[in-house]
Amino acid sequence: MGSSFHDALTAARDKNHSKDHPFFDLWAAGKLTGEQTAFYCTQHFHYVGDYLNWLAYEASQIPRRDVKAYLFENLGDEENPDDRHLDMLKDYVAASGVDRESVETSIVLPGTDQLQNWGWRMVYHQPWQAALAGMFIGLESQFLDICKKIVPALHKHYGYKEHGREIRFFEEHIHADEIHGAKGFAIVEKYCTTPELQAAALKQVKEATIRRWRYMNNIYWYALHGREDDTPTLPA
């Protein structure tokens, strides 16, 4: 049961995996400007800020010690005051020629807002096992493959040196998310002990990937075309 459930979780994530989004295809090919990639980081900043609050909320609610410990470990890595991951994002934004102080006050696109609000509804209303599936597998585990796709481009097309401070947000998440992703899968598989919980977990993974894809659509249209959505424009 565990193996087939693991495979089902992976398949649910991969069906709409954001690494396949055209925005990342363009980034991997070096066809985005530095400013456009920096804009992605502003939206990622807004999304991750809420994701960390979801972690904190779940850590305060879940009674299982191993799960609680992992949530606080994950949160501690992200929020280390001497090396905060959100500050790493600002480093990349600044290196791309955008004011790092503008990140926190930058526009929050509708797709970003919808992803944030969906996440709060999930942690408030879903069984914690299903909520963690949505967070760890549907959302967090995607970023590993996204970083694997764009980091080579940061070296080849954008001129950043390996292990450069400006891109360590992306490079370090390759290693960190391999560890976090494996632990996230293990927790979900361990505690989704009934068919009902497994079905709920799969549903949240699927919804998470769809929400993240829509969030990427918004980033694409705004960064490349200055539009907040992709509503068709009728010819004059």
Backbone hydrogen bonds, N-H to C=O, Kabsch-Sander energy under -0.5 kcal/mol:
donor,donor_aa,acceptor,acceptor_aa,energy
5,F,1,M,-2.3
6,H,2,G,-2.5
7,D,3,S,-2.4
8,A,4,S,-2.1
9,L,5,F,-2.5
10,T,6,H,-2.4
11,A,7,D,-2.5
12,A,8,A,-2.3
13,R,9,L,-2.0
14,D,10,T,-2.7
15,K,11,A,-1.5
16,N,12,A,-0.5
16,N,13,R,-0.7
17,H,14,D,-1.2
20,D,17,H,-1.7
21,H,18,S,-1.9
24,F,21,H,-0.8
25,D,21,H,-1.6
26,L,22,P,-2.5
27,W,23,F,-2.0
28,A,24,F,-2.7
29,A,25,D,-1.4
30,G,27,W,-1.6
31,K,26,L,-2.9
37,T,33,T,-2.1
38,A,34,G,-2.3
39,F,35,E,-2.0
40,Y,36,Q,-1.6
41,C,37,T,-1.5
42,T,38,A,-1.4
43,Q,39,F,-1.7
44,H,40,Y,-2.4
45,F,41,C,-2.2
46,H,42,T,-1.7
47,Y,43,Q,-2.5
48,V,44,H,-3.1
49,G,45,F,-2.1
50,D,46,H,-1.2
51,Y,47,Y,-2.2
52,L,48,V,-2.6
53,N,49,G,-0.9
54,W,50,D,-2.2
55,L,51,Y,-2.1
56,A,52,L,-2.1
57,Y,53,N,-2.5
58,E,54,W,-2.8
59,A,55,L,-2.6
60,S,56,A,-1.5
61,Q,57,Y,-0.8
61,Q,58,E,-0.8
62,I,58,E,-2.6
68,K,64,R,-2.8
69,A,65,R,-2.7
70,Y,66,D,-1.8
71,L,67,V,-2.6
72,F,68,K,-2.3
73,E,69,A,-2.2
74,N,70,Y,-2.9
75,L,71,L,-2.6
76,G,72,F,-2.6
77,D,73,E,-2.1
78,E,74,N,-2.0
79,E,75,L,-2.5
80,N,76,G,-0.6
80,N,77,D,-0.6
83,D,80,N,-1.9
85,H,78,E,-2.2
86,L,78,E,-0.5
87,D,84,R,-0.6
88,M,84,R,-1.4
89,L,85,H,-1.6
90,K,86,L,-1.3
91,D,87,D,-1.8
92,Y,88,M,-1.7
93,V,89,L,-2.3
94,A,90,K,-2.8
95,A,91,D,-2.1
96,S,92,Y,-1.4
97,G,94,A,-1.7
98,V,93,V,-2.0
102,S,99,D,-1.7
103,V,100,R,-1.1
106,S,102,S,-0.5
106,S,103,V,-1.3
109,L,107,I,-0.7
113,D,109,L,-2.7
114,Q,110,P,-2.6
115,L,111,G,-1.9
116,Q,112,T,-2.4
117,N,113,D,-2.7
118,W,114,Q,-2.5
119,G,115,L,-2.1
120,W,116,Q,-1.8
121,R,117,N,-2.2
122,M,118,W,-2.3
123,V,119,G,-2.4
124,Y,120,W,-1.9
125,H,121,R,-2.3
126,Q,122,M,-2.4
130,A,127,P,-0.7
131,A,127,P,-2.5
132,L,128,W,-2.6
133,A,129,Q,-1.5
134,G,130,A,-2.2
135,M,131,A,-2.3
136,F,132,L,-3.3
137,I,132,L,-0.6
137,I,133,A,-1.6
138,G,133,A,-2.2
139,L,134,G,-0.7
139,L,135,M,-0.6
140,E,135,M,-3.2
141,S,136,F,-2.0
142,Q,139,L,-1.2
143,F,139,L,-0.7
143,F,140,E,-1.2
144,L,140,E,-0.5
145,D,141,S,-0.6
146,I,142,Q,-1.7
147,C,143,F,-2.6
148,K,144,L,-2.2
149,K,145,D,-1.3
150,I,146,I,-1.9
151,V,147,C,-2.7
154,L,150,I,-1.9
155,H,151,V,-1.5
156,K,152,P,-2.9
157,H,153,A,-2.5
158,Y,153,A,-1.4
159,G,155,H,-0.6
160,Y,154,L,-2.5
164,G,161,K,-1.9
167,I,164,G,-1.1
168,R,165,R,-0.9
170,F,167,I,-0.8
171,E,167,I,-2.2
172,E,168,R,-2.7
173,H,169,F,-0.9
174,I,170,F,-0.7
174,I,171,E,-0.9
175,H,171,E,-0.8
176,A,172,E,-2.7
177,D,173,H,-2.2
178,E,174,I,-0.9
179,I,175,H,-1.4
180,H,176,A,-2.8
181,G,177,D,-2.6
182,A,178,E,-1.6
183,K,179,I,-2.2
184,G,180,H,-2.8
185,F,181,G,-2.4
186,A,182,A,-2.2
187,I,183,K,-2.3
188,V,184,G,-2.2
189,E,185,F,-2.7
190,K,186,A,-2.1
191,Y,187,I,-2.2
192,C,188,V,-1.7
193,T,191,Y,-1.6
198,Q,194,T,-2.4
199,A,195,P,-2.3
200,A,196,E,-2.2
201,A,197,L,-2.5
202,L,198,Q,-2.4
203,K,199,A,-2.1
204,Q,200,A,-2.0
205,V,201,A,-2.2
206,K,202,L,-2.3
207,E,203,K,-2.4
208,A,204,Q,-2.5
209,T,205,V,-2.1
210,I,206,K,-1.9
211,R,207,E,-2.6
212,R,208,A,-2.4
213,W,209,T,-2.2
214,R,210,I,-2.2
215,Y,211,R,-2.1
216,M,212,R,-2.2
217,N,213,W,-2.1
218,N,214,R,-2.0
219,I,215,Y,-1.9
220,Y,216,M,-2.8
221,W,217,N,-2.5
222,Y,218,N,-2.2
223,A,219,I,-3.0
224,L,220,Y,-2.4
225,H,221,W,-1.6
226,G,222,Y,-1.5
227,R,221,W,-1.8
234,L,232,P,-0.6
